């Protein structure tokens, strides 16, 4: 669970090898959630959110198969093993072809990793807020260059 700099709370739940040996991911925010379905077609994404309805809020829900229309269809299962790598390679090739930076660059990868590290720091410090630094900025990278934090874990 993470509190974002705008005050919103983000919670990510993961379940693997449950019931039918399927992976399940559910992500919560302050006003909604999204998850893959646990039964049936686990490739289907379900989203539930608070939607304004005149002067009140109502619950909105939608389920769909998240398949990028620009990605060519194949005979293989599009969301089976290796899809993340396939999509990453497709995006990389598109960036090279169009001479544009990829959406998922090295900083994106570092942000995914450092969020977990900073969450563990927070947890071990009694859930104190811990900043997730934006290492895209040179001054921030310099400030963290000597950071060699390693958790002191109890011996087993």
Phi and psi in radians as a Rosetta constraint file:
Dihedral C 1 N 2 CA 2 C 2 CIRCULARHARMONIC -2.347 0.35
Dihedral N 2 CA 2 C 2 N 3 CIRCULARHARMONIC 2.410 0.35
Dihedral C 2 N 3 CA 3 C 3 CIRCULARHARMONIC -1.707 0.35
Dihedral N 3 CA 3 C 3 N 4 CIRCULARHARMONIC 2.127 0.35
Dihedral C 3 N 4 CA 4 C 4 CIRCULARHARMONIC -1.359 0.35
Dihedral N 4 CA 4 C 4 N 5 CIRCULARHARMONIC 2.874 0.35
Dihedral C 4 N 5 CA 5 C 5 CIRCULARHARMONIC -1.144 0.35
Dihedral N 5 CA 5 C 5 N 6 CIRCULARHARMONIC -0.278 0.35
Dihedral C 5 N 6 CA 6 C 6 CIRCULARHARMONIC -1.589 0.35
Dihedral N 6 CA 6 C 6 N 7 CIRCULARHARMONIC 0.099 0.35
Dihedral C 6 N 7 CA 7 C 7 CIRCULARHARMONIC 1.644 0.35
Dihedral N 7 CA 7 C 7 N 8 CIRCULARHARMONIC -0.208 0.35
Dihedral C 7 N 8 CA 8 C 8 CIRCULARHARMONIC -1.214 0.35
Dihedral N 8 CA 8 C 8 N 9 CIRCULARHARMONIC 2.646 0.35
Dihedral C 8 N 9 CA 9 C 9 CIRCULARHARMONIC -1.839 0.35
Dihedral N 9 CA 9 C 9 N 10 CIRCULARHARMONIC 2.361 0.35
Dihedral C 9 N 10 CA 10 C 10 CIRCULARHARMONIC -2.148 0.35
Dihedral N 10 CA 10 C 10 N 11 CIRCULARHARMONIC 2.224 0.35
Dihedral C 10 N 11 CA 11 C 11 CIRCULARHARMONIC -2.287 0.35
Dihedral N 11 CA 11 C 11 N 12 CIRCULARHARMONIC 2.283 0.35
Dihedral C 11 N 12 CA 12 C 12 CIRCULARHARMONIC -2.120 0.35
Dihedral N 12 CA 12 C 12 N 13 CIRCULARHARMONIC 2.167 0.35
Dihedral C 12 N 13 CA 13 C 13 CIRCULARHARMONIC -2.003 0.35
Dihedral N 13 CA 13 C 13 N 14 CIRCULARHARMONIC 2.448 0.35
Dihedral C 13 N 14 CA 14 C 14 CIRCULARHARMONIC -2.330 0.35
Dihedral N 14 CA 14 C 14 N 15 CIRCULARHARMONIC 2.388 0.35
Dihedral C 14 N 15 CA 15 C 15 CIRCULARHARMONIC -2.324 0.35
Dihedral N 15 CA 15 C 15 N 16 CIRCULARHARMONIC 2.177 0.35
Dihedral C 15 N 16 CA 16 C 16 CIRCULARHARMONIC -2.185 0.35
Dihedral N 16 CA 16 C 16 N 17 CIRCULARHARMONIC 2.578 0.35
Dihedral C 16 N 17 CA 17 C 17 CIRCULARHARMONIC 1.035 0.35
Dihedral N 17 CA 17 C 17 N 18 CIRCULARHARMONIC 0.624 0.35
Dihedral C 17 N 18 CA 18 C 18 CIRCULARHARMONIC -1.564 0.35
Dihedral N 18 CA 18 C 18 N 19 CIRCULARHARMONIC 2.765 0.35
Dihedral C 18 N 19 CA 19 C 19 CIRCULARHARMONIC 0.522 0.35
Dihedral N 19 CA 19 C 19 N 20 CIRCULARHARMONIC -1.585 0.35
Dihedral C 19 N 20 CA 20 C 20 CIRCULARHARMONIC -1.568 0.35
Dihedral N 20 CA 20 C 20 N 21 CIRCULARHARMONIC 0.465 0.35
Dihedral C 20 N 21 CA 21 C 21 CIRCULARHARMONIC 1.025 0.35
Dihedral N 21 CA 21 C 21 N 22 CIRCULARHARMONIC 0.697 0.35
Dihedral C 21 N 22 CA 22 C 22 CIRCULARHARMONIC -1.988 0.35
Dihedral N 22 CA 22 C 22 N 23 CIRCULARHARMONIC 2.611 0.35
Dihedral C 22 N 23 CA 23 C 23 CIRCULARHARMONIC -1.443 0.35
Dihedral N 23 CA 23 C 23 N 24 CIRCULARHARMONIC 2.489 0.35
Dihedral C 23 N 24 CA 24 C 24 CIRCULARHARMONIC -2.373 0.35
Dihedral N 24 CA 24 C 24 N 25 CIRCULARHARMONIC 2.347 0.35
Dihedral C 24 N 25 CA 25 C 25 CIRCULARHARMONIC -2.309 0.35
Dihedral N 25 CA 25 C 25 N 26 CIRCULARHARMONIC 2.330 0.35
Dihedral C 25 N 26 CA 26 C 26 CIRCULARHARMONIC -2.333 0.35
Dihedral N 26 CA 26 C 26 N 27 CIRCULARHARMONIC 2.204 0.35
Dihedral C 26 N 27 CA 27 C 27 CIRCULARHARMONIC -2.068 0.35
Dihedral N 27 CA 27 C 27 N 28 CIRCULARHARMONIC 2.175 0.35
Dihedral C 27 N 28 CA 28 C 28 CIRCULARHARMONIC -1.864 0.35
Dihedral N 28 CA 28 C 28 N 29 CIRCULARHARMONIC 2.518 0.35
Dihedral C 28 N 29 CA 29 C 29 CIRCULARHARMONIC -2.191 0.35
Dihedral N 29 CA 29 C 29 N 30 CIRCULARHARMONIC -3.039 0.35
Dihedral C 29 N 30 CA 30 C 30 CIRCULARHARMONIC -1.139 0.35
Dihedral N 30 CA 30 C 30 N 31 CIRCULARHARMONIC -0.535 0.35
Dihedral C 30 N 31 CA 31 C 31 CIRCULARHARMONIC -2.180 0.35
Dihedral N 31 CA 31 C 31 N 32 CIRCULARHARMONIC 0.362 0.35
Dihedral C 31 N 32 CA 32 C 32 CIRCULARHARMONIC 3.022 0.35
Dihedral N 32 CA 32 C 32 N 33 CIRCULARHARMONIC -3.096 0.35
Dihedral C 32 N 33 CA 33 C 33 CIRCULARHARMONIC -2.668 0.35
Dihedral N 33 CA 33 C 33 N 34 CIRCULARHARMONIC 2.841 0.35
Dihedral C 33 N 34 CA 34 C 34 CIRCULARHARMONIC -2.496 0.35
Dihedral N 34 CA 34 C 34 N 35 CIRCULARHARMONIC 2.562 0.35
Dihedral C 34 N 35 CA 35 C 35 CIRCULARHARMONIC -2.718 0.35
Dihedral N 35 CA 35 C 35 N 36 CIRCULARHARMONIC 2.731 0.35
Dihedral C 35 N 36 CA 36 C 36 CIRCULARHARMONIC -1.490 0.35
Dihedral N 36 CA 36 C 36 N 37 CIRCULARHARMONIC 2.625 0.35
Dihedral C 36 N 37 CA 37 C 37 CIRCULARHARMONIC -1.177 0.35
Dihedral N 37 CA 37 C 37 N 38 CIRCULARHARMONIC 2.472 0.35
Dihedral C 37 N 38 CA 38 C 38 CIRCULARHARMONIC -1.543 0.35
Dihedral N 38 CA 38 C 38 N 39 CIRCULARHARMONIC -0.446 0.35
Dihedral C 38 N 39 CA 39 C 39 CIRCULARHARMONIC -1.987 0.35
Dihedral N 39 CA 39 C 39 N 40 CIRCULARHARMONIC 2.562 0.35
Dihedral C 39 N 40 CA 40 C 40 CIRCULARHARMONIC 1.323 0.35
Dihedral N 40 CA 40 C 40 N 41 CIRCULARHARMONIC -2.222 0.35
Dihedral C 40 N 41 CA 41 C 41 CIRCULARHARMONIC -1.457 0.35
Dihedral N 41 CA 41 C 41 N 42 CIRCULARHARMONIC 1.706 0.35
Dihedral C 41 N 42 CA 42 C 42 CIRCULARHARMONIC -1.253 0.35
Dihedral N 42 CA 42 C 42 N 43 CIRCULARHARMONIC -0.082 0.35
Dihedral C 42 N 43 CA 43 C 43 CIRCULARHARMONIC -1.400 0.35
Dihedral N 43 CA 43 C 43 N 44 CIRCULARHARMONIC -0.213 0.35
Dihedral C 43 N 44 CA 44 C 44 CIRCULARHARMONIC -1.398 0.35
Dihedral N 44 CA 44 C 44 N 45 CIRCULARHARMONIC 2.312 0.35
Dihedral C 44 N 45 CA 45 C 45 CIRCULARHARMONIC -1.681 0.35
Dihedral N 45 CA 45 C 45 N 46 CIRCULARHARMONIC 2.273 0.35
Dihedral C 45 N 46 CA 46 C 46 CIRCULARHARMONIC -1.934 0.35
Dihedral N 46 CA 46 C 46 N 47 CIRCULARHARMONIC 2.268 0.35
Dihedral C 46 N 47 CA 47 C 47 CIRCULARHARMONIC -2.144 0.35
Dihedral N 47 CA 47 C 47 N 48 CIRCULARHARMONIC 2.387 0.35
Dihedral C 47 N 48 CA 48 C 48 CIRCULARHARMONIC -2.291 0.35
Dihedral N 48 CA 48 C 48 N 49 CIRCULARHARMONIC 2.325 0.35
Dihedral C 48 N 49 CA 49 C 49 CIRCULARHARMONIC -2.649 0.35
Dihedral N 49 CA 49 C 49 N 50 CIRCULARHARMONIC 2.819 0.35
Dihedral C 49 N 50 CA 50 C 50 CIRCULARHARMONIC -1.458 0.35
Dihedral N 50 CA 50 C 50 N 51 CIRCULARHARMONIC 2.162 0.35
Dihedral C 50 N 51 CA 51 C 51 CIRCULARHARMONIC -2.066 0.35
Dihedral N 51 CA 51 C 51 N 52 CIRCULARHARMONIC 2.348 0.35
Dihedral C 51 N 52 CA 52 C 52 CIRCULARHARMONIC -1.156 0.35
Dihedral N 52 CA 52 C 52 N 53 CIRCULARHARMONIC 2.385 0.35
Dihedral C 52 N 53 CA 53 C 53 CIRCULARHARMONIC -2.353 0.35
Dihedral N 53 CA 53 C 53 N 54 CIRCULARHARMONIC 1.613 0.35
Dihedral C 53 N 54 CA 54 C 54 CIRCULARHARMONIC 0.997 0.35
Dihedral N 54 CA 54 C 54 N 55 CIRCULARHARMONIC -1.934 0.35
Dihedral C 54 N 55 CA 55 C 55 CIRCULARHARMONIC -1.733 0.35
Dihedral N 55 CA 55 C 55 N 56 CIRCULARHARMONIC 0.031 0.35
Dihedral C 55 N 56 CA 56 C 56 CIRCULARHARMONIC -2.229 0.35
Dihedral N 56 CA 56 C 56 N 57 CIRCULARHARMONIC 3.027 0.35
Dihedral C 56 N 57 CA 57 C 57 CIRCULARHARMONIC -1.898 0.35
Dihedral N 57 CA 57 C 57 N 58 CIRCULARHARMONIC 2.550 0.35
Dihedral C 57 N 58 CA 58 C 58 CIRCULARHARMONIC -2.277 0.35
Dihedral N 58 CA 58 C 58 N 59 CIRCULARHARMONIC 2.767 0.35
Dihedral C 58 N 59 CA 59 C 59 CIRCULARHARMONIC -1.495 0.35
Dihedral N 59 CA 59 C 59 N 60 CIRCULARHARMONIC 2.262 0.35
Dihedral C 59 N 60 CA 60 C 60 CIRCULARHARMONIC -2.014 0.35
Dihedral N 60 CA 60 C 60 N 61 CIRCULARHARMONIC 2.569 0.35
Dihedral C 60 N 61 CA 61 C 61 CIRCULARHARMONIC -2.519 0.35
Dihedral N 61 CA 61 C 61 N 62 CIRCULARHARMONIC 2.501 0.35
Dihedral C 61 N 62 CA 62 C 62 CIRCULARHARMONIC -2.613 0.35
Dihedral N 62 CA 62 C 62 N 63 CIRCULARHARMONIC 2.489 0.35
Dihedral C 62 N 63 CA 63 C 63 CIRCULARHARMONIC -2.283 0.35
Dihedral N 63 CA 63 C 63 N 64 CIRCULARHARMONIC 2.358 0.35
Dihedral C 63 N 64 CA 64 C 64 CIRCULARHARMONIC -2.714 0.35
Dihedral N 64 CA 64 C 64 N 65 CIRCULARHARMONIC 2.835 0.35
Dihedral C 64 N 65 CA 65 C 65 CIRCULARHARMONIC -1.546 0.35
Dihedral N 65 CA 65 C 65 N 66 CIRCULARHARMONIC 1.948 0.35
Dihedral C 65 N 66 CA 66 C 66 CIRCULARHARMONIC -1.393 0.35
Dihedral N 66 CA 66 C 66 N 67 CIRCULARHARMONIC 1.571 0.35
Dihedral C 66 N 67 CA 67 C 67 CIRCULARHARMONIC -2.211 0.35
Dihedral N 67 CA 67 C 67 N 68 CIRCULARHARMONIC 2.006 0.35
Dihedral C 67 N 68 CA 68 C 68 CIRCULARHARMONIC -1.036 0.35
Dihedral N 68 CA 68 C 68 N 69 CIRCULARHARMONIC 2.204 0.35
Dihedral C 68 N 69 CA 69 C 69 CIRCULARHARMONIC -1.118 0.35
Dihedral N 69 CA 69 C 69 N 70 CIRCULARHARMONIC -0.433 0.35
Dihedral C 69 N 70 CA 70 C 70 CIRCULARHARMONIC -1.378 0.35
Dihedral N 70 CA 70 C 70 N 71 CIRCULARHARMONIC -0.182 0.35
Dihedral C 70 N 71 CA 71 C 71 CIRCULARHARMONIC -1.490 0.35
Dihedral N 71 CA 71 C 71 N 72 CIRCULARHARMONIC 2.227 0.35
Dihedral C 71 N 72 CA 72 C 72 CIRCULARHARMONIC -1.166 0.35
Dihedral N 72 CA 72 C 72 N 73 CIRCULARHARMONIC 2.485 0.35
Dihedral C 72 N 73 CA 73 C 73 CIRCULARHARMONIC -1.266 0.35
Dihedral N 73 CA 73 C 73 N 74 CIRCULARHARMONIC 2.556 0.35
Dihedral C 73 N 74 CA 74 C 74 CIRCULARHARMONIC -2.304 0.35
Dihedral N 74 CA 74 C 74 N 75 CIRCULARHARMONIC 2.996 0.35
Dihedral C 74 N 75 CA 75 C 75 CIRCULARHARMONIC -1.319 0.35
Dihedral N 75 CA 75 C 75 N 76 CIRCULARHARMONIC -0.345 0.35
Dihedral C 75 N 76 CA 76 C 76 CIRCULARHARMONIC -1.323 0.35
Dihedral N 76 CA 76 C 76 N 77 CIRCULARHARMONIC 2.772 0.35
Dihedral C 76 N 77 CA 77 C 77 CIRCULARHARMONIC -1.115 0.35
Dihedral N 77 CA 77 C 77 N 78 CIRCULARHARMONIC 2.009 0.35
Dihedral C 77 N 78 CA 78 C 78 CIRCULARHARMONIC -1.153 0.35
Dihedral N 78 CA 78 C 78 N 79 CIRCULARHARMONIC -0.397 0.35
Dihedral C 78 N 79 CA 79 C 79 CIRCULARHARMONIC -1.985 0.35
Dihedral N 79 CA 79 C 79 N 80 CIRCULARHARMONIC 0.386 0.35
Dihedral C 79 N 80 CA 80 C 80 CIRCULARHARMONIC -1.446 0.35
Dihedral N 80 CA 80 C 80 N 81 CIRCULARHARMONIC -2.868 0.35
Dihedral C 80 N 81 CA 81 C 81 CIRCULARHARMONIC -1.004 0.35
Dihedral N 81 CA 81 C 81 N 82 CIRCULARHARMONIC 2.406 0.35
Dihedral C 81 N 82 CA 82 C 82 CIRCULARHARMONIC 1.561 0.35
Dihedral N 82 CA 82 C 82 N 83 CIRCULARHARMONIC 0.036 0.35
Dihedral C 82 N 83 CA 83 C 83 CIRCULARHARMONIC -1.166 0.35
Dihedral N 83 CA 83 C 83 N 84 CIRCULARHARMONIC -0.657 0.35
Dihedral C 83 N 84 CA 84 C 84 CIRCULARHARMONIC -1.064 0.35
Dihedral N 84 CA 84 C 84 N 85 CIRCULARHARMONIC -0.769 0.35
Dihedral C 84 N 85 CA 85 C 85 CIRCULARHARMONIC -1.147 0.35
Dihedral N 85 CA 85 C 85 N 86 CIRCULARHARMONIC -0.684 0.35
Dihedral C 85 N 86 CA 86 C 86 CIRCULARHARMONIC -1.089 0.35
Dihedral N 86 CA 86 C 86 N 87 CIRCULARHARMONIC -0.807 0.35
Dihedral C 86 N 87 CA 87 C 87 CIRCULARHARMONIC -1.142 0.35
Dihedral N 87 CA 87 C 87 N 88 CIRCULARHARMONIC -0.673 0.35
Dihedral C 87 N 88 CA 88 C 88 CIRCULARHARMONIC -1.109 0.35
Dihedral N 88 CA 88 C 88 N 89 CIRCULARHARMONIC -0.772 0.35
Dihedral C 88 N 89 CA 89 C 89 CIRCULARHARMONIC -1.132 0.35
Dihedral N 89 CA 89 C 89 N 90 CIRCULARHARMONIC -0.687 0.35
Dihedral C 89 N 90 CA 90 C 90 CIRCULARHARMONIC -1.060 0.35
Dihedral N 90 CA 90 C 90 N 91 CIRCULARHARMONIC -0.797 0.35
Dihedral C 90 N 91 CA 91 C 91 CIRCULARHARMONIC -1.148 0.35
Dihedral N 91 CA 91 C 91 N 92 CIRCULARHARMONIC -0.665 0.35
Dihedral C 91 N 92 CA 92 C 92 CIRCULARHARMONIC -1.118 0.35
Dihedral N 92 CA 92 C 92 N 93 CIRCULARHARMONIC -0.800 0.35
Dihedral C 92 N 93 CA 93 C 93 CIRCULARHARMONIC -1.092 0.35
Dihedral N 93 CA 93 C 93 N 94 CIRCULARHARMONIC -0.684 0.35
Dihedral C 93 N 94 CA 94 C 94 CIRCULARHARMONIC -1.134 0.35
Dihedral N 94 CA 94 C 94 N 95 CIRCULARHARMONIC -0.710 0.35
Dihedral C 94 N 95 CA 95 C 95 CIRCULARHARMONIC -1.114 0.35
Dihedral N 95 CA 95 C 95 N 96 CIRCULARHARMONIC -0.726 0.35
Dihedral C 95 N 96 CA 96 C 96 CIRCULARHARMONIC -1.147 0.35
Dihedral N 96 CA 96 C 96 N 97 CIRCULARHARMONIC -0.826 0.35
Dihedral C 96 N 97 CA 97 C 97 CIRCULARHARMONIC -1.016 0.35
Dihedral N 97 CA 97 C 97 N 98 CIRCULARHARMONIC -0.760 0.35
Dihedral C 97 N 98 CA 98 C 98 CIRCULARHARMONIC -1.673 0.35
Dihedral N 98 CA 98 C 98 N 99 CIRCULARHARMONIC 0.027 0.35
Dihedral C 98 N 99 CA 99 C 99 CIRCULARHARMONIC 0.907 0.35
Dihedral N 99 CA 99 C 99 N 100 CIRCULARHARMONIC 0.849 0.35
Dihedral C 99 N 100 CA 100 C 100 CIRCULARHARMONIC -2.190 0.35
Dihedral N 100 CA 100 C 100 N 101 CIRCULARHARMONIC 2.665 0.35
Dihedral C 100 N 101 CA 101 C 101 CIRCULARHARMONIC -1.175 0.35
Dihedral N 101 CA 101 C 101 N 102 CIRCULARHARMONIC 2.511 0.35
Dihedral C 101 N 102 CA 102 C 102 CIRCULARHARMONIC -1.233 0.35
Dihedral N 102 CA 102 C 102 N 103 CIRCULARHARMONIC 2.686 0.35
Dihedral C 102 N 103 CA 103 C 103 CIRCULARHARMONIC -1.127 0.35
Dihedral N 103 CA 103 C 103 N 104 CIRCULARHARMONIC -0.639 0.35
Dihedral C 103 N 104 CA 104 C 104 CIRCULARHARMONIC -1.882 0.35
Dihedral N 104 CA 104 C 104 N 105 CIRCULARHARMONIC 1.513 0.35
Dihedral C 104 N 105 CA 105 C 105 CIRCULARHARMONIC -1.624 0.35
Dihedral N 105 CA 105 C 105 N 106 CIRCULARHARMONIC -3.012 0.35
Dihedral C 105 N 106 CA 106 C 106 CIRCULARHARMONIC -1.084 0.35
Dihedral N 106 CA 106 C 106 N 107 CIRCULARHARMONIC -0.595 0.35
Dihedral C 106 N 107 CA 107 C 107 CIRCULARHARMONIC -1.183 0.35
Dihedral N 107 CA 107 C 107 N 108 CIRCULARHARMONIC -0.634 0.35
Dihedral C 107 N 108 CA 108 C 108 CIRCULARHARMONIC -1.053 0.35
Dihedral N 108 CA 108 C 108 N 109 CIRCULARHARMONIC -0.798 0.35
Dihedral C 108 N 109 CA 109 C 109 CIRCULARHARMONIC -1.081 0.35
Dihedral N 109 CA 109 C 109 N 110 CIRCULARHARMONIC -0.732 0.35
Dihedral C 109 N 110 CA 110 C 110 CIRCULARHARMONIC -1.160 0.35
Dihedral N 110 CA 110 C 110 N 111 CIRCULARHARMONIC -0.683 0.35
Dihedral C 110 N 111 CA 111 C 111 CIRCULARHARMONIC -1.058 0.35
Dihedral N 111 CA 111 C 111 N 112 CIRCULARHARMONIC -0.714 0.35
Dihedral C 111 N 112 CA 112 C 112 CIRCULARHARMONIC -1.093 0.35
Dihedral N 112 CA 112 C 112 N 113 CIRCULARHARMONIC -0.721 0.35
Dihedral C 112 N 113 CA 113 C 113 CIRCULARHARMONIC -1.262 0.35
Dihedral N 113 CA 113 C 113 N 114 CIRCULARHARMONIC -0.813 0.35
Dihedral C 113 N 114 CA 114 C 114 CIRCULARHARMONIC -1.208 0.35
Dihedral N 114 CA 114 C 114 N 115 CIRCULARHARMONIC -0.446 0.35
Dihedral C 114 N 115 CA 115 C 115 CIRCULARHARMONIC -1.069 0.35
Dihedral N 115 CA 115 C 115 N 116 CIRCULARHARMONIC -0.747 0.35
Dihedral C 115 N 116 CA 116 C 116 CIRCULARHARMONIC -1.149 0.35
Dihedral N 116 CA 116 C 116 N 117 CIRCULARHARMONIC -0.704 0.35
Dihedral C 116 N 117 CA 117 C 117 CIRCULARHARMONIC -1.095 0.35
Dihedral N 117 CA 117 C 117 N 118 CIRCULARHARMONIC -0.817 0.35
Dihedral C 117 N 118 CA 118 C 118 CIRCULARHARMONIC -1.196 0.35
Dihedral N 118 CA 118 C 118 N 119 CIRCULARHARMONIC -0.558 0.35
Dihedral C 118 N 119 CA 119 C 119 CIRCULARHARMONIC -1.128 0.35
Dihedral N 119 CA 119 C 119 N 120 CIRCULARHARMONIC -0.696 0.35
Dihedral C 119 N 120 CA 120 C 120 CIRCULARHARMONIC -1.166 0.35
Dihedral N 120 CA 120 C 120 N 121 CIRCULARHARMONIC -0.705 0.35
Dihedral C 120 N 121 CA 121 C 121 CIRCULARHARMONIC -0.993 0.35
Dihedral N 121 CA 121 C 121 N 122 CIRCULARHARMONIC -0.808 0.35
Dihedral C 121 N 122 CA 122 C 122 CIRCULARHARMONIC -1.067 0.35
Dihedral N 122 CA 122 C 122 N 123 CIRCULARHARMONIC -0.813 0.35
Dihedral C 122 N 123 CA 123 C 123 CIRCULARHARMONIC -1.053 0.35
Dihedral N 123 CA 123 C 123 N 124 CIRCULARHARMONIC -0.790 0.35
Dihedral C 123 N 124 CA 124 C 124 CIRCULARHARMONIC -1.240 0.35
Dihedral N 124 CA 124 C 124 N 125 CIRCULARHARMONIC -0.302 0.35
Dihedral C 124 N 125 CA 125 C 125 CIRCULARHARMONIC -1.740 0.35
Dihedral N 125 CA 125 C 125 N 126 CIRCULARHARMONIC 0.391 0.35
Dihedral C 125 N 126 CA 126 C 126 CIRCULARHARMONIC 1.335 0.35
Dihedral N 126 CA 126 C 126 N 127 CIRCULARHARMONIC 0.532 0.35
Dihedral C 126 N 127 CA 127 C 127 CIRCULARHARMONIC 1.198 0.35
Dihedral N 127 CA 127 C 127 N 128 CIRCULARHARMONIC 0.461 0.35
Dihedral C 127 N 128 CA 128 C 128 CIRCULARHARMONIC -1.171 0.35
Dihedral N 128 CA 128 C 128 N 129 CIRCULARHARMONIC 2.572 0.35
Dihedral C 128 N 129 CA 129 C 129 CIRCULARHARMONIC -1.084 0.35
Dihedral N 129 CA 129 C 129 N 130 CIRCULARHARMONIC 2.372 0.35
Dihedral C 129 N 130 CA 130 C 130 CIRCULARHARMONIC -2.278 0.35
Dihedral N 130 CA 130 C 130 N 131 CIRCULARHARMONIC 2.204 0.35
Dihedral C 130 N 131 CA 131 C 131 CIRCULARHARMONIC -1.207 0.35
Dihedral N 131 CA 131 C 131 N 132 CIRCULARHARMONIC 2.479 0.35
Dihedral C 131 N 132 CA 132 C 132 CIRCULARHARMONIC -1.720 0.35
Dihedral N 132 CA 132 C 132 N 133 CIRCULARHARMONIC 1.870 0.35
Dihedral C 132 N 133 CA 133 C 133 CIRCULARHARMONIC -1.219 0.35
Dihedral N 133 CA 133 C 133 N 134 CIRCULARHARMONIC 2.561 0.35
Dihedral C 133 N 134 CA 134 C 134 CIRCULARHARMONIC -1.619 0.35
Dihedral N 134 CA 134 C 134 N 135 CIRCULARHARMONIC 1.669 0.35
Dihedral C 134 N 135 CA 135 C 135 CIRCULARHARMONIC -1.343 0.35
Dihedral N 135 CA 135 C 135 N 136 CIRCULARHARMONIC 0.122 0.35
Dihedral C 135 N 136 CA 136 C 136 CIRCULARHARMONIC -1.222 0.35
Dihedral N 136 CA 136 C 136 N 137 CIRCULARHARMONIC -0.350 0.35
Dihedral C 136 N 137 CA 137 C 137 CIRCULARHARMONIC -1.698 0.35
Dihedral N 137 CA 137 C 137 N 138 CIRCULARHARMONIC 2.216 0.35
Dihedral C 137 N 138 CA 138 C 138 CIRCULARHARMONIC -0.980 0.35
Dihedral N 138 CA 138 C 138 N 139 CIRCULARHARMONIC -0.747 0.35
Dihedral C 138 N 139 CA 139 C 139 CIRCULARHARMONIC -1.111 0.35
Dihedral N 139 CA 139 C 139 N 140 CIRCULARHARMONIC -0.614 0.35
Dihedral C 139 N 140 CA 140 C 140 CIRCULARHARMONIC -1.236 0.35
Dihedral N 140 CA 140 C 140 N 141 CIRCULARHARMONIC -0.735 0.35
Dihedral C 140 N 141 CA 141 C 141 CIRCULARHARMONIC -1.035 0.35
Dihedral N 141 CA 141 C 141 N 142 CIRCULARHARMONIC -0.734 0.35
Dihedral C 141 N 142 CA 142 C 142 CIRCULARHARMONIC -1.105 0.35
Dihedral N 142 CA 142 C 142 N 143 CIRCULARHARMONIC -0.695 0.35
Dihedral C 142 N 143 CA 143 C 143 CIRCULARHARMONIC -1.124 0.35
Dihedral N 143 CA 143 C 143 N 144 CIRCULARHARMONIC -0.515 0.35
Dihedral C 143 N 144 CA 144 C 144 CIRCULARHARMONIC -1.763 0.35
Dihedral N 144 CA 144 C 144 N 145 CIRCULARHARMONIC 0.034 0.35
Dihedral C 144 N 145 CA 145 C 145 CIRCULARHARMONIC -1.038 0.35
Dihedral N 145 CA 145 C 145 N 146 CIRCULARHARMONIC -0.614 0.35
Dihedral C 145 N 146 CA 146 C 146 CIRCULARHARMONIC -1.669 0.35
Dihedral N 146 CA 146 C 146 N 147 CIRCULARHARMONIC 0.130 0.35
Dihedral C 146 N 147 CA 147 C 147 CIRCULARHARMONIC -1.284 0.35
Dihedral N 147 CA 147 C 147 N 148 CIRCULARHARMONIC 1.887 0.35
Dihedral C 147 N 148 CA 148 C 148 CIRCULARHARMONIC -2.104 0.35
Dihedral N 148 CA 148 C 148 N 149 CIRCULARHARMONIC 0.575 0.35
Dihedral C 148 N 149 CA 149 C 149 CIRCULARHARMONIC -0.964 0.35
Dihedral N 149 CA 149 C 149 N 150 CIRCULARHARMONIC 2.383 0.35
Dihedral C 149 N 150 CA 150 C 150 CIRCULARHARMONIC -2.461 0.35
Dihedral N 150 CA 150 C 150 N 151 CIRCULARHARMONIC 2.261 0.35
Dihedral C 150 N 151 CA 151 C 151 CIRCULARHARMONIC -1.155 0.35
Dihedral N 151 CA 151 C 151 N 152 CIRCULARHARMONIC 2.446 0.35
Dihedral C 151 N 152 CA 152 C 152 CIRCULARHARMONIC -1.527 0.35
Dihedral N 152 CA 152 C 152 N 153 CIRCULARHARMONIC 1.825 0.35
Dihedral C 152 N 153 CA 153 C 153 CIRCULARHARMONIC -1.711 0.35
Dihedral N 153 CA 153 C 153 N 154 CIRCULARHARMONIC 2.550 0.35
Dihedral C 153 N 154 CA 154 C 154 CIRCULARHARMONIC -1.166 0.35
Dihedral N 154 CA 154 C 154 N 155 CIRCULARHARMONIC 2.570 0.35
Dihedral C 154 N 155 CA 155 C 155 CIRCULARHARMONIC -1.257 0.35
Dihedral N 155 CA 155 C 155 N 156 CIRCULARHARMONIC 2.514 0.35
